[in-house]
Amino acid sequence: MQPMRLTERIIMCAREQIADLKMKMEDMSQEFGEMLKETLDKMSEKIEATSNEWEQDAGGGGNVEKKLEELGVAAQ
């Protein structure tokens, strides 16, 4: 059995590094996706809470459009 040549060892090492980096990128991608989901969930909760407050302030929800007009926001 003949020992590996230097270039073959360098290539093998580079391939191992690439595989490790790919795994790290996948992990980071999953973590980022989870962070985005958490952010979306928090934003949705805040929007829901604000919407409920507006409905209570407007006396039942029929006046939400009126409140938007008062604030200068056009409902679309």
Backbone as JSON, one array per atom type, in Angstrom:
{
  "sequence": "MQPMRLTERIIMCAREQIADLKMKMEDMSQEFGEMLKETLDKMSEKIEATSNEWEQDAGGGGNVEKKLEELGVAAQ",
  "N": [[0.85, -1.18, 0.0], [0.65, 2.08, -0.9], [1.73, 5.24, 0.35], [-0.39, 8.14, 0.73], [-0.25, 10.77, -1.59], [0.89, 14.12, -1.2], [-0.78, 16.06, -2.41], [-3.16, 14.64, -2.62], [-3.82, 14.31, 0.06], [-4.19, 16.97, 0.77], [-6.4, 17.63, -0.78], [-8.29, 15.86, 0.3], [-8.46, 16.87, 2.91], [-9.45, 19.43, 2.36], [-11.96, 18.76, 1.33], [-13.16, 17.67, 3.59], [-13.26, 19.95, 5.19], [-15.01, 21.5, 3.66], [-17.33, 19.94, 3.86], [-17.81, 20.17, 6.63], [-18.27, 22.94, 6.8], [-20.56, 23.16, 5.23], [-22.39, 21.79, 6.84], [-22.43, 23.5, 9.07], [-23.47, 25.8, 7.86], [-26.04, 24.89, 7.22], [-27.07, 24.43, 9.79], [-27.01, 27.07, 10.77], [-28.8, 28.24, 9.02], [-31.19, 26.98, 9.71], [-31.46, 27.89, 12.35], [-31.76, 30.63, 11.85], [-34.17, 30.6, 10.45], [-35.87, 29.76, 12.5], [-35.65, 31.97, 14.21], [-36.82, 33.95, 12.6], [-39.42, 32.94, 12.48], [-40.18, 33.15, 15.18], [-40.11, 35.94, 15.44], [-42.11, 36.67, 13.61], [-44.32, 35.48, 14.87], [-44.43, 36.98, 17.26], [-44.91, 39.54, 16.2], [-47.39, 39.09, 15.02], [-48.94, 38.58, 17.3], [-48.82, 41.11, 18.52], [-50.08, 42.68, 16.58], [-52.61, 41.55, 16.6], [-53.38, 42.14, 19.25], [-53.39, 44.93, 19.16], [-55.34, 45.32, 17.22], [-57.57, 44.29, 18.57], [-57.72, 46.15, 20.66], [-58.33, 48.44, 19.2], [-60.81, 47.74, 18.18], [-62.28, 47.61, 20.54], [-62.05, 50.27, 21.4], [-63.36, 51.49, 19.3], [-65.89, 50.68, 19.65], [-66.87, 48.17, 18.86], [-65.9, 47.45, 16.36], [-66.93, 48.24, 13.88], [-66.19, 50.79, 13.43], [-63.55, 50.94, 12.79], [-62.49, 51.6, 10.32], [-63.18, 54.28, 10.27], [-61.6, 55.26, 12.33], [-59.09, 54.8, 11.22], [-59.23, 56.6, 9.09], [-59.3, 58.97, 10.57], [-56.75, 58.97, 11.51], [-55.42, 59.42, 9.23], [-54.86, 57.35, 7.53], [-55.41, 55.49, 4.73], [-57.82, 53.06, 4.25], [-57.53, 50.02, 2.54]],
  "CA": [[0.0, 0.0, 0.0], [1.49, 3.26, -1.09], [1.21, 6.38, 1.11], [-1.05, 9.18, -0.07], [0.57, 11.9, -1.98], [0.57, 15.36, -0.51], [-1.95, 16.7, -3.03], [-4.36, 13.87, -2.27], [-4.15, 14.64, 1.45], [-4.71, 18.35, 0.78], [-7.75, 17.57, -1.35], [-9.14, 15.2, 1.28], [-8.65, 17.83, 4.0], [-10.33, 20.48, 1.86], [-13.31, 18.19, 1.23], [-13.67, 17.58, 4.96], [-13.59, 21.32, 5.62], [-16.22, 21.89, 2.93], [-18.47, 19.22, 4.46], [-18.07, 20.8, 7.93], [-18.86, 24.25, 6.57], [-21.93, 22.95, 4.75], [-23.21, 21.44, 8.01], [-22.58, 24.73, 9.86], [-24.39, 26.67, 7.13], [-27.38, 24.33, 7.38], [-27.48, 24.73, 11.17], [-27.28, 28.51, 10.89], [-30.01, 28.5, 8.25], [-32.32, 26.53, 10.53], [-31.57, 28.83, 13.47], [-32.29, 31.88, 11.32], [-35.58, 30.35, 10.17], [-36.58, 29.76, 13.78], [-35.71, 33.35, 14.69], [-37.82, 34.64, 11.79], [-40.74, 32.46, 12.91], [-40.47, 33.78, 16.47], [-40.4, 37.35, 15.18], [-43.43, 36.72, 12.98], [-45.32, 35.17, 15.9], [-44.54, 38.14, 18.15], [-45.57, 40.62, 15.46], [-48.8, 38.72, 14.87], [-49.58, 38.8, 18.59], [-48.97, 42.55, 18.74], [-51.1, 43.17, 15.65], [-53.91, 41.07, 17.12], [-53.7, 42.91, 20.46], [-53.72, 46.29, 18.74], [-56.62, 45.25, 16.53], [-58.59, 44.14, 19.6], [-57.84, 47.44, 21.35], [-59.02, 49.36, 18.31], [-62.21, 47.34, 18.12], [-62.89, 48.02, 21.8], [-62.12, 51.73, 21.38], [-64.31, 51.92, 18.28], [-67.23, 50.24, 20.04], [-67.34, 46.95, 18.24], [-65.19, 47.09, 15.15], [-67.47, 48.89, 12.7], [-65.61, 52.13, 13.27], [-62.1, 50.85, 12.59], [-62.18, 52.38, 9.13], [-63.29, 55.68, 10.65], [-60.41, 55.58, 13.12], [-57.98, 54.88, 10.27], [-59.37, 57.87, 8.39], [-58.92, 60.03, 11.49], [-55.29, 58.94, 11.62], [-54.86, 59.74, 7.93], [-54.46, 56.13, 6.85], [-56.49, 55.04, 3.86], [-58.07, 51.62, 4.27], [-57.57, 49.5, 1.17]],
  "C": [[0.89, 1.24, 0.0], [0.9, 4.44, -0.33], [0.61, 7.43, 0.17], [-0.07, 10.27, -0.43], [0.06, 13.15, -1.29], [-0.68, 16.01, -1.09], [-3.23, 15.96, -2.69], [-4.79, 14.17, -0.84], [-4.73, 16.04, 1.55], [-6.14, 18.36, 0.28], [-8.71, 16.94, -0.34], [-9.45, 16.14, 2.45], [-9.62, 18.94, 3.58], [-11.77, 19.98, 1.77], [-13.95, 18.06, 2.61], [-14.08, 18.95, 5.48], [-14.86, 21.8, 4.95], [-17.45, 21.23, 3.54], [-18.82, 19.83, 5.82], [-18.75, 22.15, 7.76], [-20.29, 24.15, 6.07], [-22.87, 22.63, 5.92], [-23.45, 22.69, 8.87], [-23.56, 25.68, 9.19], [-25.83, 26.19, 7.29], [-27.92, 24.62, 8.78], [-27.86, 26.2, 11.33], [-28.56, 28.88, 10.14], [-31.25, 28.11, 9.05], [-32.54, 27.47, 11.71], [-32.19, 30.15, 13.01], [-33.78, 31.74, 11.01], [-36.42, 30.35, 11.44], [-36.7, 31.17, 14.34], [-36.76, 34.15, 13.92], [-39.23, 34.23, 12.21], [-41.13, 33.09, 14.24], [-40.84, 35.25, 16.3], [-41.78, 37.51, 14.58], [-44.53, 36.46, 14.0], [-45.52, 36.35, 16.84], [-45.24, 39.31, 17.47], [-47.05, 40.34, 15.3], [-49.56, 38.95, 16.17], [-49.82, 40.28, 18.84], [-50.03, 43.14, 17.83], [-52.48, 42.77, 16.14], [-54.33, 41.89, 18.34], [-54.11, 44.33, 20.09], [-55.07, 46.32, 18.05], [-57.76, 45.12, 17.55], [-58.8, 45.44, 20.36], [-58.62, 48.42, 20.5], [-60.51, 49.03, 18.24], [-62.94, 47.75, 19.4], [-63.06, 49.54, 21.84], [-63.19, 52.22, 20.41], [-65.73, 51.44, 18.59], [-67.73, 49.04, 19.28], [-66.71, 46.62, 16.92], [-65.71, 47.75, 13.9], [-66.81, 50.22, 12.42], [-64.1, 52.09, 13.07], [-61.69, 51.68, 11.38], [-62.22, 53.88, 9.45], [-62.05, 56.12, 11.43], [-59.19, 55.69, 12.21], [-58.03, 56.2, 9.5], [-58.96, 59.04, 9.27], [-57.4, 60.11, 11.61], [-54.62, 59.25, 10.27], [-54.37, 58.53, 7.15], [-55.63, 55.66, 6.02], [-56.62, 53.53, 3.94], [-58.21, 51.12, 2.85], [-58.13, 48.12, 1.16]]
}
